[in-house]
Amino acid sequence: MILHFINKGVPQKRLSISVLLLCIALLLNAQTVNAAEVIVSANTIEQLKDFHELRAIFSLRTLYWPNGEKIKVFVLPDNNAVHKKFVKEKLGMFPHQLRRTWNRMTYTGTGQPPVTVDSIAEMLDKVQHTDNAIGYIDRRVEDESIHYFNAH
């Protein structure tokens, strides 16, 4: 296509500006989100074996760690890009499917949805300061008060 414009006599400068503007427009529309990192509070030393266990925790089918302690789940809002990426990549489902599971539990009285936090910073703070907590953030940070899970 570019060669077509060059052959038709479109000045090189005009073509370069058009390509530059197209690249800028594409970059402005792109959302860069790092891979979601699953985090747990420092007192939680249990290891997840696979993504099925992780999915069971976030869909509230598993409520207790193997040591008998109740799991406290923190999530970001449904429309958050990190939440969407986490649910799709780590849980293997869509955000609306997870929300439907939580709503069903709430309406039937069999459970309560996870605690929703407003930001990555709040997520990090809640997991750091809540025993037996689990959540996710958009990138790894150096902090001894949290542990990372690498569920496969």
N, CA, C and O atoms as a GROMACS GRO file, in nm:
protein
  608
    1MET      N    1   0.083  -0.119   0.000
    1MET     CA    2   0.000   0.000   0.000
    1MET      C    3   0.088   0.125   0.000
    1MET      O    4   0.060   0.220  -0.073
    2ILE      N    5   0.192   0.125   0.081
    2ILE     CA    6   0.281   0.241   0.085
    2ILE      C    7   0.348   0.261  -0.050
    2ILE      O    8   0.361   0.374  -0.097
    3LEU      N    9   0.391   0.152  -0.111
    3LEU     CA   10   0.453   0.164  -0.242
    3LEU      C   11   0.356   0.222  -0.344
    3LEU      O   12   0.397   0.294  -0.435
    4HIS      N   13   0.229   0.192  -0.330
    4HIS     CA   14   0.127   0.246  -0.418
    4HIS      C   15   0.126   0.398  -0.410
    4HIS      O   16   0.120   0.465  -0.513
    5PHE      N   17   0.133   0.453  -0.289
    5PHE     CA   18   0.134   0.598  -0.271
    5PHE      C   19   0.262   0.660  -0.326
    5PHE      O   20   0.258   0.768  -0.386
    6ILE      N   21   0.375   0.593  -0.307
    6ILE     CA   22   0.501   0.646  -0.357
    6ILE      C   23   0.499   0.649  -0.509
    6ILE      O   24   0.543   0.746  -0.571
    7ASN      N   25   0.448   0.543  -0.570
    7ASN     CA   26   0.442   0.535  -0.716
    7ASN      C   27   0.345   0.636  -0.774
    7ASN      O   28   0.362   0.678  -0.888
    8LYS      N   29   0.243   0.676  -0.699
    8LYS     CA   30   0.144   0.770  -0.749
    8LYS      C   31   0.188   0.915  -0.732
    8LYS      O   32   0.114   1.007  -0.768
    9GLY      N   33   0.308   0.936  -0.678
    9GLY     CA   34   0.358   1.072  -0.669
    9GLY      C   35   0.330   1.141  -0.538
    9GLY      O   36   0.345   1.262  -0.529
   10VAL      N   37   0.288   1.068  -0.435
   10VAL     CA   38   0.266   1.129  -0.305
   10VAL      C   39   0.403   1.166  -0.250
   10VAL      O   40   0.492   1.081  -0.242
   11PRO      N   41   0.422   1.291  -0.212
   11PRO     CA   42   0.554   1.332  -0.161
   11PRO      C   43   0.594   1.248  -0.040
   11PRO      O   44   0.512   1.213   0.044
   12GLN      N   45   0.725   1.218  -0.033
   12GLN     CA   46   0.780   1.134   0.075
   12GLN      C   47   0.752   1.195   0.212
   12GLN      O   48   0.720   1.122   0.305
   13LYS      N   49   0.763   1.326   0.225
   13LYS     CA   50   0.742   1.392   0.354
   13LYS      C   51   0.597   1.373   0.401
   13LYS      O   52   0.574   1.345   0.519
   14ARG      N   53   0.503   1.387   0.311
   14ARG     CA   54   0.360   1.372   0.345
   14ARG      C   55   0.331   1.228   0.389
   14ARG      O   56   0.255   1.205   0.483
   15LEU      N   57   0.392   1.131   0.320
   15LEU     CA   58   0.376   0.991   0.354
   15LEU      C   59   0.434   0.963   0.492
   15LEU      O   60   0.372   0.892   0.572
   16SER      N   61   0.551   1.018   0.521
   16SER     CA   62   0.614   0.997   0.652
   16SER      C   63   0.529   1.053   0.764
   16SER      O   64   0.516   0.990   0.869
   17ILE      N   65   0.471   1.169   0.744
   17ILE     CA   66   0.385   1.230   0.845
   17ILE      C   67   0.261   1.144   0.868
   17ILE      O   68   0.218   1.126   0.982
   18SER      N   69   0.204   1.092   0.761
   18SER     CA   70   0.085   1.008   0.774
   18SER      C   71   0.116   0.880   0.852
   18SER      O   72   0.038   0.840   0.939
   19VAL      N   73   0.227   0.818   0.822
   19VAL     CA   74   0.267   0.696   0.892
   19VAL      C   75   0.294   0.728   1.039
   19VAL      O   76   0.254   0.651   1.126
   20LEU      N   77   0.360   0.839   1.067
   20LEU     CA   78   0.389   0.881   1.204
   20LEU      C   79   0.259   0.905   1.281
   20LEU      O   80   0.246   0.860   1.395
   21LEU      N   81   0.164   0.974   1.222
   21LEU     CA   82   0.036   0.998   1.288
   21LEU      C   83  -0.041   0.869   1.315
   21LEU      O   84  -0.105   0.854   1.419
   22LEU      N   85  -0.034   0.776   1.220
   22LEU     CA   86  -0.099   0.646   1.239
   22LEU      C   87  -0.037   0.572   1.356
   22LEU      O   88  -0.108   0.515   1.439
   23CYS      N   89   0.097   0.572   1.366
   23CYS     CA   90   0.165   0.504   1.477
   23CYS      C   91   0.129   0.568   1.610
   23CYS      O   92   0.106   0.497   1.708
   24ILE      N   93   0.124   0.700   1.616
   24ILE     CA   94   0.088   0.770   1.740
   24ILE      C   95  -0.054   0.733   1.781
   24ILE      O   96  -0.079   0.707   1.898
   25ALA      N   97  -0.145   0.731   1.686
   25ALA     CA   98  -0.285   0.696   1.718
   25ALA      C   99  -0.294   0.554   1.773
   25ALA      O  100  -0.369   0.529   1.867
   26LEU      N  101  -0.220   0.461   1.714
   26LEU     CA  102  -0.222   0.323   1.762
   26LEU      C  103  -0.164   0.313   1.902
   26LEU      O  104  -0.216   0.239   1.986
   27LEU      N  105  -0.057   0.385   1.929
   27LEU     CA  106   0.005   0.382   2.061
   27LEU      C  107  -0.085   0.442   2.168
   27LEU      O  108  -0.090   0.392   2.281
   28LEU      N  109  -0.156   0.547   2.135
   28LEU     CA  110  -0.246   0.610   2.232
   28LEU      C  111  -0.363   0.519   2.269
   28LEU      O  112  -0.414   0.525   2.380
   29ASN      N  113  -0.404   0.436   2.176
   29ASN     CA  114  -0.517   0.347   2.202
   29ASN      C  115  -0.475   0.217   2.271
   29ASN      O  116  -0.559   0.148   2.329
   30ALA      N  117  -0.347   0.185   2.266
   30ALA     CA  118  -0.300   0.060   2.325
   30ALA      C  119  -0.294   0.072   2.476
   30ALA      O  120  -0.249   0.174   2.529
   31GLN      N  121  -0.338  -0.032   2.546
   31GLN     CA  122  -0.328  -0.039   2.691
   31GLN      C  123  -0.222  -0.142   2.725
   31GLN      O  124  -0.234  -0.259   2.690
   32THR      N  125  -0.120  -0.097   2.794
   32THR     CA  126  -0.014  -0.188   2.832
   32THR      C  127  -0.041  -0.237   2.973
   32THR      O  128  -0.044  -0.158   3.067
   33VAL      N  129  -0.061  -0.366   2.987
   33VAL     CA  130  -0.083  -0.427   3.117
   33VAL      C  131   0.014  -0.543   3.130
   33VAL      O  132   0.016  -0.634   3.047
   34ASN      N  133   0.093  -0.539   3.235
   34ASN     CA  134   0.184  -0.649   3.261
   34ASN      C  135   0.107  -0.773   3.302
   34ASN      O  136  -0.013  -0.766   3.331
   35ALA      N  137   0.174  -0.885   3.303
   35ALA     CA  138   0.111  -1.008   3.349
   35ALA      C  139   0.071  -0.994   3.494
   35ALA      O  140   0.146  -0.937   3.574
   36ALA      N  141  -0.044  -1.044   3.529
   36ALA     CA  142  -0.092  -1.036   3.667
   36ALA      C  143  -0.011  -1.130   3.755
   36ALA      O  144   0.019  -1.243   3.717
   37GLU      N  145   0.025  -1.083   3.872
   37GLU     CA  146   0.101  -1.161   3.970
   37GLU      C  147   0.010  -1.190   4.088
   37GLU      O  148  -0.047  -1.098   4.148
   38VAL      N  149  -0.005  -1.318   4.123
   38VAL     CA  150  -0.086  -1.358   4.238
   38VAL      C  151  -0.002  -1.339   4.364
   38VAL      O  152   0.110  -1.388   4.372
   39ILE      N  153  -0.059  -1.268   4.461
   39ILE     CA  154   0.014  -1.241   4.585
   39ILE      C  155  -0.066  -1.292   4.705
   39ILE      O  156  -0.189  -1.296   4.703
   40VAL      N  157   0.006  -1.330   4.810
   40VAL     CA  158  -0.056  -1.372   4.936
   40VAL      C  159   0.019  -1.305   5.050
   40VAL      O  160   0.135  -1.265   5.035
   41SER      N  161  -0.047  -1.294   5.164
   41SER     CA  162   0.016  -1.234   5.281
   41SER      C  163   0.133  -1.319   5.329
   41SER      O  164   0.139  -1.439   5.301
   42ALA      N  165   0.224  -1.257   5.401
   42ALA     CA  166   0.347  -1.324   5.444
   42ALA      C  167   0.322  -1.445   5.533
   42ALA      O  168   0.400  -1.540   5.533
   43ASN      N  169   0.211  -1.442   5.610
   43ASN     CA  170   0.186  -1.556   5.699
   43ASN      C  171   0.131  -1.677   5.624
   43ASN      O  172   0.120  -1.786   5.682
   44THR      N  173   0.096  -1.662   5.499
   44THR     CA  174   0.043  -1.771   5.419
   44THR      C  175   0.158  -1.839   5.348
   44THR      O  176   0.217  -1.783   5.255
   45ILE      N  177   0.190  -1.957   5.391
   45ILE     CA  178   0.305  -2.026   5.333
   45ILE      C  179   0.264  -2.145   5.247
   45ILE      O  180   0.348  -2.220   5.197
   46GLU      N  181   0.134  -2.162   5.232
   46GLU     CA  182   0.083  -2.274   5.150
   46GLU      C  183   0.118  -2.248   5.003
   46GLU      O  184   0.128  -2.133   4.962
   47GLN      N  185   0.136  -2.350   4.927
   47GLN     CA  186   0.166  -2.338   4.785
   47GLN      C  187   0.051  -2.396   4.703
   47GLN      O  188   0.002  -2.506   4.730
   48LEU      N  189   0.010  -2.321   4.603
   48LEU     CA  190  -0.089  -2.372   4.510
   48LEU      C  191  -0.021  -2.467   4.413
   48LEU      O  192   0.091  -2.442   4.368
   49LYS      N  193  -0.087  -2.574   4.382
   49LYS     CA  194  -0.029  -2.672   4.290
   49LYS      C  195  -0.055  -2.636   4.145
   49LYS      O  196   0.031  -2.656   4.060
   50ASP      N  197  -0.174  -2.583   4.116
   50ASP     CA  198  -0.207  -2.550   3.978
   50ASP      C  199  -0.315  -2.444   3.972
   50ASP      O  200  -0.365  -2.397   4.074
   51PHE      N  201  -0.350  -2.408   3.849
   51PHE     CA  202  -0.447  -2.301   3.833
   51PHE      C  203  -0.587  -2.343   3.877
   51PHE      O  204  -0.672  -2.257   3.902
   52HIS      N  205  -0.613  -2.472   3.887
   52HIS     CA  206  -0.745  -2.518   3.933
   52HIS      C  207  -0.768  -2.477   4.079
   52HIS      O  208  -0.879  -2.437   4.115
   53GLU      N  209  -0.666  -2.488   4.161
   53GLU     CA  210  -0.678  -2.445   4.300
   53GLU      C  211  -0.696  -2.294   4.310
   53GLU      O  212  -0.776  -2.245   4.389
   54LEU      N  213  -0.622  -2.221   4.228
   54LEU     CA  214  -0.634  -2.076   4.224
   54LEU      C  215  -0.775  -2.036   4.182
   54LEU      O  216  -0.836  -1.947   4.241
   55ARG      N  217  -0.826  -2.102   4.080
   55ARG     CA  218  -0.962  -2.076   4.031
   55ARG      C  219  -1.066  -2.107   4.139
   55ARG      O  220  -1.163  -2.033   4.154
   56ALA      N  221  -1.046  -2.216   4.213
   56ALA     CA  222  -1.140  -2.253   4.320
   56ALA      C  223  -1.140  -2.148   4.431
   56ALA      O  224  -1.245  -2.118   4.488
   57ILE      N  225  -1.024  -2.090   4.460
   57ILE     CA  226  -1.017  -1.987   4.564
   57ILE      C  227  -1.090  -1.861   4.518
   57ILE      O  228  -1.172  -1.807   4.593
   58PHE      N  229  -1.062  -1.814   4.397
   58PHE     CA  230  -1.123  -1.690   4.351
   58PHE      C  231  -1.270  -1.705   4.313
   58PHE      O  232  -1.343  -1.606   4.311
   59SER      N  233  -1.315  -1.826   4.285
   59SER     CA  234  -1.458  -1.848   4.260
   59SER      C  235  -1.529  -1.888   4.389
   59SER      O  236  -1.648  -1.922   4.389
   60LEU      N  237  -1.454  -1.884   4.500
   60LEU     CA  238  -1.506  -1.907   4.635
   60LEU      C  239  -1.557  -2.049   4.659
   60LEU      O  240  -1.642  -2.070   4.745
   61ARG      N  241  -1.506  -2.144   4.584
   61ARG     CA  242  -1.537  -2.285   4.610
   61ARG      C  243  -1.445  -2.340   4.718
   61ARG      O  244  -1.481  -2.433   4.790
   62THR      N  245  -1.326  -2.283   4.729
   62THR     CA  246  -1.233  -2.316   4.837
   62THR      C  247  -1.226  -2.196   4.930
   62THR      O  248  -1.184  -2.088   4.888
   63LEU      N  249  -1.267  -2.214   5.054
   63LEU     CA  250  -1.275  -2.103   5.149
   63LEU      C  251  -1.165  -2.105   5.254
   63LEU      O  252  -1.144  -2.005   5.323
   64TYR      N  253  -1.095  -2.219   5.267
   64TYR     CA  254  -0.995  -2.232   5.372
   64TYR      C  255  -0.863  -2.283   5.313
   64TYR      O  256  -0.862  -2.365   5.222
   65TRP      N  257  -0.751  -2.233   5.368
   65TRP     CA  258  -0.620  -2.285   5.334
   65TRP      C  259  -0.609  -2.426   5.392
   65TRP      O  260  -0.685  -2.460   5.483
   66PRO      N  261  -0.519  -2.507   5.343
   66PRO     CA  262  -0.503  -2.643   5.397
   66PRO      C  263  -0.478  -2.648   5.549
   66PRO      O  264  -0.507  -2.749   5.612
   67ASN      N  265  -0.426  -2.540   5.606
   67ASN     CA  266  -0.402  -2.537   5.751
   67ASN      C  267  -0.528  -2.502   5.831
   67ASN      O  268  -0.522  -2.491   5.953
   68GLY      N  269  -0.642  -2.484   5.763
   68GLY     CA  270  -0.768  -2.456   5.829
   68GLY      C  271  -0.803  -2.309   5.845
   68GLY      O  272  -0.912  -2.276   5.893
   69GLU      N  273  -0.713  -2.220   5.807
   69GLU     CA  274  -0.738  -2.076   5.818
   69GLU      C  275  -0.826  -2.028   5.703
   69GLU      O  276  -0.810  -2.071   5.589
   70LYS      N  277  -0.920  -1.938   5.734
   70LYS     CA  278  -1.011  -1.884   5.632
   70LYS      C  279  -0.935  -1.792   5.536
   70LYS      O  280  -0.855  -1.709   5.579
   71ILE      N  281  -0.960  -1.809   5.409
   71ILE     CA  282  -0.895  -1.729   5.305
   71ILE      C  283  -0.970  -1.597   5.290
   71ILE      O  284  -1.093  -1.596   5.283
   72LYS      N  285  -0.897  -1.487   5.285
   72LYS     CA  286  -0.955  -1.355   5.260
   72LYS      C  287  -0.915  -1.314   5.119
   72LYS      O  288  -0.798  -1.289   5.092
   73VAL      N  289  -1.014  -1.306   5.028
   73VAL     CA  290  -0.988  -1.279   4.886
   73VAL      C  291  -1.013  -1.131   4.856
   73VAL      O  292  -1.116  -1.075   4.893
   74PHE      N  293  -0.917  -1.070   4.788
   74PHE     CA  294  -0.928  -0.931   4.743
   74PHE      C  295  -0.921  -0.928   4.591
   74PHE      O  296  -0.841  -0.999   4.530
   75VAL      N  297  -1.006  -0.846   4.530
   75VAL     CA  298  -1.009  -0.833   4.384
   75VAL      C  299  -1.020  -0.685   4.345
   75VAL      O  300  -1.060  -0.601   4.426
   76LEU      N  301  -0.985  -0.656   4.221
   76LEU     CA  302  -1.003  -0.523   4.164
   76LEU      C  303  -1.141  -0.516   4.100
   76LEU      O  304  -1.204  -0.620   4.079
   77PRO      N  305  -1.190  -0.396   4.068
   77PRO     CA  306  -1.323  -0.384   4.003
   77PRO      C  307  -1.328  -0.460   3.870
   77PRO      O  308  -1.226  -0.479   3.804
   78ASP      N  309  -1.448  -0.502   3.834
   78ASP     CA  310  -1.467  -0.581   3.712
   78ASP      C  311  -1.416  -0.512   3.586
   78ASP      O  312  -1.371  -0.580   3.493
   79ASN      N  313  -1.421  -0.380   3.580
   79ASN     CA  314  -1.381  -0.307   3.459
   79ASN      C  315  -1.232  -0.273   3.457
   79ASN      O  316  -1.186  -0.209   3.362
   80ASN      N  317  -1.157  -0.313   3.557
   80ASN     CA  318  -1.014  -0.284   3.565
   80ASN      C  319  -0.938  -0.375   3.468
   80ASN      O  320  -0.965  -0.495   3.461
   81ALA      N  321  -0.844  -0.318   3.393
   81ALA     CA  322  -0.769  -0.395   3.293
   81ALA      C  323  -0.687  -0.507   3.356
   81ALA      O  324  -0.676  -0.615   3.299
   82VAL      N  325  -0.630  -0.484   3.474
   82VAL     CA  326  -0.552  -0.588   3.542
   82VAL      C  327  -0.644  -0.702   3.585
   82VAL      O  328  -0.607  -0.819   3.575
   83HIS      N  329  -0.764  -0.668   3.634
   83HIS     CA  330  -0.861  -0.771   3.674
   83HIS      C  331  -0.899  -0.857   3.553
   83HIS      O  332  -0.900  -0.980   3.562
   84LYS      N  333  -0.929  -0.793   3.442
   84LYS     CA  334  -0.967  -0.867   3.322
   84LYS      C  335  -0.855  -0.962   3.278
   84LYS      O  336  -0.880  -1.077   3.244
   85LYS      N  337  -0.732  -0.911   3.279
   85LYS     CA  338  -0.618  -0.994   3.238
   85LYS      C  339  -0.597  -1.109   3.336
   85LYS      O  340  -0.571  -1.222   3.294
   86PHE      N  341  -0.607  -1.081   3.466
   86PHE     CA  342  -0.590  -1.185   3.568
   86PHE      C  343  -0.694  -1.296   3.550
   86PHE      O  344  -0.658  -1.414   3.548
   87VAL      N  345  -0.820  -1.259   3.536
   87VAL     CA  346  -0.926  -1.359   3.526
   87VAL      C  347  -0.910  -1.443   3.400
   87VAL      O  348  -0.927  -1.565   3.404
   88LYS      N  349  -0.877  -1.380   3.289
   88LYS     CA  350  -0.860  -1.454   3.164
   88LYS      C  351  -0.737  -1.543   3.165
   88LYS      O  352  -0.744  -1.660   3.127
   89GLU      N  353  -0.623  -1.487   3.208
   89GLU     CA  354  -0.498  -1.562   3.198
   89GLU      C  355  -0.474  -1.658   3.313
   89GLU      O  356  -0.425  -1.769   3.291
   90LYS      N  357  -0.506  -1.619   3.433
   90LYS     CA  358  -0.476  -1.703   3.549
   90LYS      C  359  -0.589  -1.797   3.587
   90LYS      O  360  -0.565  -1.907   3.637
   91LEU      N  361  -0.714  -1.754   3.564
   91LEU     CA  362  -0.829  -1.838   3.602
   91LEU      C  363  -0.891  -1.910   3.484
   91LEU      O  364  -0.969  -2.003   3.503
   92GLY      N  365  -0.858  -1.868   3.363
   92GLY     CA  366  -0.911  -1.934   3.244
   92GLY      C  367  -1.060  -1.913   3.225
   92GLY      O  368  -1.129  -2.003   3.178
   93MET      N  369  -1.109  -1.795   3.260
   93MET     CA  370  -1.250  -1.765   3.241
   93MET      C  371  -1.265  -1.616   3.210
   93MET      O  372  -1.166  -1.543   3.207
   94PHE      N  373  -1.387  -1.573   3.186
   94PHE     CA  374  -1.413  -1.432   3.160
   94PHE      C  375  -1.463  -1.364   3.287
   94PHE      O  376  -1.526  -1.428   3.371
   95PRO      N  377  -1.435  -1.234   3.302
   95PRO     CA  378  -1.478  -1.163   3.422
   95PRO      C  379  -1.628  -1.174   3.451
   95PRO      O  380  -1.668  -1.185   3.567
   96HIS      N  381  -1.711  -1.172   3.346
   96HIS     CA  382  -1.855  -1.181   3.370
   96HIS      C  383  -1.893  -1.319   3.426
   96HIS      O  384  -1.991  -1.330   3.500
   97GLN      N  385  -1.818  -1.423   3.391
   97GLN     CA  386  -1.846  -1.556   3.446
   97GLN      C  387  -1.813  -1.560   3.595
   97GLN      O  388  -1.888  -1.618   3.674
   98LEU      N  389  -1.703  -1.499   3.633
   98LEU     CA  390  -1.665  -1.494   3.773
   98LEU      C  391  -1.766  -1.412   3.853
   98LEU      O  392  -1.805  -1.452   3.963
   99ARG      N  393  -1.807  -1.299   3.799
   99ARG     CA  394  -1.907  -1.214   3.866
   99ARG      C  395  -2.039  -1.289   3.882
   99ARG      O  396  -2.103  -1.278   3.987
  100ARG      N  397  -2.078  -1.365   3.782
  100ARG     CA  398  -2.203  -1.443   3.790
  100ARG      C  399  -2.195  -1.545   3.903
  100ARG      O  400  -2.293  -1.568   3.974
  101THR      N  401  -2.078  -1.607   3.919
  101THR     CA  402  -2.058  -1.704   4.028
  101THR      C  403  -2.074  -1.635   4.164
  101THR      O  404  -2.143  -1.687   4.252
  102TRP      N  405  -2.011  -1.519   4.180
  102TRP     CA  406  -2.022  -1.445   4.307
  102TRP      C  407  -2.166  -1.400   4.333
  102TRP      O  408  -2.215  -1.409   4.445
  103ASN      N  409  -2.234  -1.353   4.228
  103ASN     CA  410  -2.373  -1.308   4.244
  103ASN      C  411  -2.464  -1.424   4.285
  103ASN      O  412  -2.550  -1.408   4.371
  104ARG      N  413  -2.444  -1.539   4.224
  104ARG     CA  414  -2.525  -1.656   4.257
  104ARG      C  415  -2.509  -1.693   4.405
  104ARG      O  416  -2.607  -1.724   4.473
  105MET      N  417  -2.385  -1.690   4.453
  105MET     CA  418  -2.358  -1.722   4.594
  105MET      C  419  -2.424  -1.620   4.687
  105MET      O  420  -2.478  -1.655   4.792
  106THR      N  421  -2.418  -1.494   4.648
  106THR     CA  422  -2.478  -1.388   4.729
  106THR      C  423  -2.630  -1.403   4.735
  106THR      O  424  -2.689  -1.398   4.842
  107TYR      N  425  -2.692  -1.421   4.619
  107TYR     CA  426  -2.838  -1.428   4.612
  107TYR      C  427  -2.895  -1.553   4.677
  107TYR      O  428  -3.007  -1.551   4.728
  108THR      N  429  -2.818  -1.662   4.675
  108THR     CA  430  -2.868  -1.785   4.737
  108THR      C  431  -2.830  -1.793   4.886
  108THR      O  432  -2.874  -1.883   4.957
  109GLY      N  433  -2.749  -1.698   4.931
  109GLY     CA  434  -2.711  -1.696   5.071
  109GLY      C  435  -2.603  -1.796   5.107
  109GLY      O  436  -2.582  -1.826   5.225
  110THR      N  437  -2.532  -1.848   5.007
  110THR     CA  438  -2.428  -1.947   5.035
  110THR      C  439  -2.289  -1.886   5.048
  110THR      O  440  -2.193  -1.957   5.077
  111GLY      N  441  -2.277  -1.756   5.028
  111GLY     CA  442  -2.146  -1.692   5.040
  111GLY      C  443  -2.152  -1.544   5.012
  111GLY      O  444  -2.254  -1.491   4.970
  112GLN      N  445  -2.039  -1.479   5.036
  112GLN     CA  446  -2.023  -1.337   5.011
  112GLN      C  447  -1.915  -1.318   4.906
  112GLN      O  448  -1.818  -1.393   4.902
  113PRO      N  449  -1.931  -1.218   4.820
  113PRO     CA  450  -1.827  -1.194   4.719
  113PRO      C  451  -1.697  -1.148   4.784
  113PRO      O  452  -1.698  -1.104   4.899
  114PRO      N  453  -1.587  -1.156   4.712
  114PRO     CA  454  -1.459  -1.107   4.766
  114PRO      C  455  -1.465  -0.956   4.792
  114PRO      O  456  -1.555  -0.887   4.744
  115VAL      N  457  -1.369  -0.907   4.867
  115VAL     CA  458  -1.359  -0.764   4.893
  115VAL      C  459  -1.300  -0.697   4.769
  115VAL      O  460  -1.195  -0.737   4.721
  116THR      N  461  -1.369  -0.595   4.719
  116THR     CA  462  -1.321  -0.521   4.602
  116THR      C  463  -1.243  -0.400   4.649
  116THR      O  464  -1.292  -0.320   4.730
  117VAL      N  465  -1.121  -0.385   4.598
  117VAL     CA  466  -1.038  -0.269   4.628
  117VAL      C  467  -1.032  -0.180   4.504
  117VAL      O  468  -1.058  -0.227   4.393
  118ASP      N  469  -0.999  -0.054   4.523
  118ASP     CA  470  -1.006   0.042   4.413
  118ASP      C  471  -0.880   0.053   4.328
  118ASP      O  472  -0.886   0.104   4.216
  119SER      N  473  -0.765   0.006   4.380
  119SER     CA  474  -0.641   0.027   4.306
  119SER      C  475  -0.539  -0.083   4.339
  119SER      O  476  -0.557  -0.160   4.433
  120ILE      N  477  -0.434  -0.086   4.259
  120ILE     CA  478  -0.323  -0.179   4.283
  120ILE      C  479  -0.259  -0.148   4.418
  120ILE      O  480  -0.227  -0.240   4.494
  121ALA      N  481  -0.240  -0.020   4.448
  121ALA     CA  482  -0.178   0.020   4.575
  121ALA      C  483  -0.261  -0.029   4.693
  121ALA      O  484  -0.207  -0.078   4.792
  122GLU      N  485  -0.393  -0.014   4.684
  122GLU     CA  486  -0.481  -0.061   4.792
  122GLU      C  487  -0.478  -0.214   4.801
  122GLU      O  488  -0.480  -0.269   4.912
  123MET      N  489  -0.472  -0.282   4.688
  123MET     CA  490  -0.462  -0.428   4.687
  123MET      C  491  -0.337  -0.472   4.760
  123MET      O  492  -0.342  -0.560   4.847
  124LEU      N  493  -0.225  -0.411   4.727
  124LEU     CA  494  -0.098  -0.444   4.791
  124LEU      C  495  -0.105  -0.420   4.941
  124LEU      O  496  -0.060  -0.503   5.020
  125ASP      N  497  -0.161  -0.308   4.980
  125ASP     CA  498  -0.174  -0.274   5.122
  125ASP      C  499  -0.262  -0.374   5.196
  125ASP      O  500  -0.226  -0.420   5.304
  126LYS      N  501  -0.376  -0.409   5.138
  126LYS     CA  502  -0.470  -0.502   5.204
  126LYS      C  503  -0.407  -0.641   5.221
  126LYS      O  504  -0.419  -0.702   5.327
  127VAL      N  505  -0.341  -0.690   5.116
  127VAL     CA  506  -0.281  -0.823   5.125
  127VAL      C  507  -0.164  -0.822   5.224
  127VAL      O  508  -0.145  -0.919   5.297
  128GLN      N  509  -0.088  -0.714   5.227
  128GLN     CA  510   0.024  -0.704   5.321
  128GLN      C  511  -0.022  -0.707   5.466
  128GLN      O  512   0.044  -0.766   5.551
  129HIS      N  513  -0.136  -0.644   5.494
  129HIS     CA  514  -0.179  -0.624   5.632
  129HIS      C  515  -0.297  -0.711   5.675
  129HIS      O  516  -0.354  -0.689   5.782
  130THR      N  517  -0.333  -0.809   5.595
  130THR     CA  518  -0.442  -0.900   5.630
  130THR      C  519  -0.389  -1.042   5.632
  130THR      O  520  -0.334  -1.090   5.532
  131ASP      N  521  -0.406  -1.110   5.744
  131ASP     CA  522  -0.362  -1.250   5.752
  131ASP      C  523  -0.443  -1.337   5.658
  131ASP      O  524  -0.563  -1.316   5.640
  132ASN      N  525  -0.378  -1.435   5.597
  132ASN     CA  526  -0.441  -1.534   5.509
  132ASN      C  527  -0.507  -1.473   5.386
  132ASN      O  528  -0.605  -1.526   5.334
  133ALA      N  529  -0.452  -1.362   5.340
  133ALA     CA  530  -0.509  -1.290   5.225
  133ALA      C  531  -0.447  -1.335   5.094
  133ALA      O  532  -0.332  -1.380   5.089
  134ILE      N  533  -0.526  -1.321   4.988
  134ILE     CA  534  -0.479  -1.347   4.852
  134ILE      C  535  -0.536  -1.240   4.761
  134ILE      O  536  -0.649  -1.194   4.781
  135GLY      N  537  -0.459  -1.201   4.661
  135GLY     CA  538  -0.502  -1.102   4.564
  135GLY      C  539  -0.409  -1.108   4.444
  135GLY      O  540  -0.344  -1.210   4.421
  136TYR      N  541  -0.403  -1.001   4.368
  136TYR     CA  542  -0.317  -0.997   4.250
  136TYR      C  543  -0.281  -0.852   4.220
  136TYR      O  544  -0.356  -0.760   4.250
  137ILE      N  545  -0.165  -0.835   4.160
  137ILE     CA  546  -0.119  -0.704   4.118
  137ILE      C  547  -0.063  -0.715   3.977
  137ILE      O  548  -0.052  -0.825   3.923
  138ASP      N  549  -0.028  -0.602   3.919
  138ASP     CA  550   0.013  -0.603   3.779
  138ASP      C  551   0.161  -0.631   3.756
  138ASP      O  552   0.202  -0.655   3.642
  139ARG      N  553   0.242  -0.628   3.861
  139ARG     CA  554   0.386  -0.652   3.845
  139ARG      C  555   0.446  -0.692   3.979
  139ARG      O  556   0.388  -0.665   4.084
  140ARG      N  557   0.559  -0.756   3.975
  140ARG     CA  558   0.628  -0.795   4.099
  140ARG      C  559   0.689  -0.672   4.165
  140ARG      O  560   0.739  -0.582   4.098
  141VAL      N  561   0.685  -0.672   4.297
  141VAL     CA  562   0.750  -0.567   4.376
  141VAL      C  563   0.836  -0.635   4.482
  141VAL      O  564   0.805  -0.746   4.527
  142GLU      N  565   0.941  -0.569   4.520
  142GLU     CA  566   1.029  -0.623   4.624
  142GLU      C  567   0.970  -0.589   4.760
  142GLU      O  568   0.975  -0.474   4.803
  143ASP      N  569   0.914  -0.688   4.827
  143ASP     CA  570   0.852  -0.666   4.956
  143ASP      C  571   0.847  -0.799   5.031
  143ASP      O  572   0.794  -0.897   4.980
  144GLU      N  573   0.901  -0.801   5.150
  144GLU     CA  574   0.906  -0.925   5.227
  144GLU      C  575   0.773  -0.960   5.293
  144GLU      O  576   0.757  -1.069   5.346
  145SER      N  577   0.678  -0.867   5.290
  145SER     CA  578   0.550  -0.892   5.357
  145SER      C  579   0.449  -0.963   5.265
  145SER      O  580   0.335  -0.987   5.305
  146ILE      N  581   0.490  -0.995   5.143
  146ILE     CA  582   0.404  -1.071   5.052
  146ILE      C  583   0.484  -1.183   4.987
  146ILE      O  584   0.606  -1.177   4.978
  147HIS      N  585   0.412  -1.285   4.942
  147HIS     CA  586   0.470  -1.395   4.866
  147HIS      C  587   0.398  -1.403   4.733
  147HIS      O  588   0.283  -1.360   4.720
  148TYR      N  589   0.465  -1.460   4.634
  148TYR     CA  590   0.406  -1.478   4.502
  148TYR      C  591   0.374  -1.624   4.477
  148TYR      O  592   0.447  -1.713   4.521
  149PHE      N  593   0.265  -1.647   4.406
  149PHE     CA  594   0.229  -1.781   4.363
  149PHE      C  595   0.252  -1.790   4.214
  149PHE      O  596   0.214  -1.701   4.139
  150ASN      N  597   0.312  -1.896   4.172
  150ASN     CA  598   0.331  -1.924   4.031
  150ASN      C  599   0.255  -2.050   3.997
  150ASN      O  600   0.315  -2.153   3.966
  151ALA      N  601   0.125  -2.042   4.002
  151ALA     CA  602   0.041  -2.159   3.971
  151ALA      C  603   0.051  -2.188   3.823
  151ALA      O  604   0.048  -2.097   3.741
  152HIS      N  605   0.061  -2.316   3.788
  152HIS     CA  606   0.073  -2.357   3.648
  152HIS      C  607  -0.058  -2.409   3.596
  152HIS      O  608  -0.067  -2.448   3.480
   0.00000   0.00000   0.00000
